[in-house]
Amino acid sequence: MLCIAQSQTSVPKMNIELKQVGDAVAVVLPGELAKRLGLTPGVEVTLSELPDGRLVLTPADTHCDRVKKIGREVFAEYQDTFKALAK
């Protein structure tokens, strides 16, 4: 089952058939649903697998993802400095 979620409190659910696209498998959203959720081609989404096997698709928090990426890069580049400061 694929749950399409906009928020943690409201989780509209529907069954969606997966489609073969070349070597990949695609989730094709009905146009009305995509429009209601503000999802257009090229928009990033996050797919999460829950412990019970359900999948949750949410709009990606690209700002948060960029901040985390920058943080990882800074820590990797200055790893020795951070270790010395921690002593």
N, C-alpha and C positions, 0 to 999 in steps of 0.2 A: 504494500500500500504506500502511496506517495501522498503525504499531507502537504498542502500548500498553505503556508502560514504567513500572516502579516505581522502578528504580534504574539507574545507569549500567552495572552489571555483569550484571543479569538483565533480558532483554528478551523477554517472552513475545510471540509474534506470532500474529495471526489475521486473516483477511479479514472485513471488516465492510461491509455494504451501506449506502450513503448514502440517506437518505430526504428527500423534499421536505416542508418545513414552511413553508407560506405562501411568502414570497419567499426563504426561506433554505434551505440544505441542512444536514441534521443527521446527526450520527454517533450511532447508537443502539447502546449497549453491551448485550450480553446480561446479564441480571440477575445471574447467577452471577459473571461477571467484575467487574461494578460492585461487588458485595458484597465480593469478595475484595480489590479494590483500595481499598475504603473510599470509593467515589464514590457520592454521593447527589445528587438534584436540588438545585441551588443551590451545590454545591461548585465552586470555581473550578479550572480546569485551564489549562495552558499548552500551546499547539500550536506546535511548532517545525518548520520546513522545513529539512531537511538539504541540503547541496550536491548530493547525488545524487538529489534529488527526493522522498525518503522523508519522511513526516510522523511526528513523535513527540509523543505526548500524555502529559503528566506532571502530577501534582497541582501546583497553583500554590504557590509559596513566598510566601504573602501577607504574611508579616512582612517578608521581604526586599524585596518590591515596595513596601510602605508606607515602609520606610526610604529606598529610592531616590527615591520620590516626594517625601518631605520634604526630602531633600538637594537635589533639583532646585529645589524651591520656595525654599529658603533661598538657594541660589546665585543664582537669578533675582532675588530681592528685594534681596540685598546685593551684586549684581554690581559696582557701583562701588567699594564698600568693599574687596572682594577684589582688584580691580585695583590700588587704591592700596596695599594691603598687599604686593602682589607686587613693587612697585617697589623 
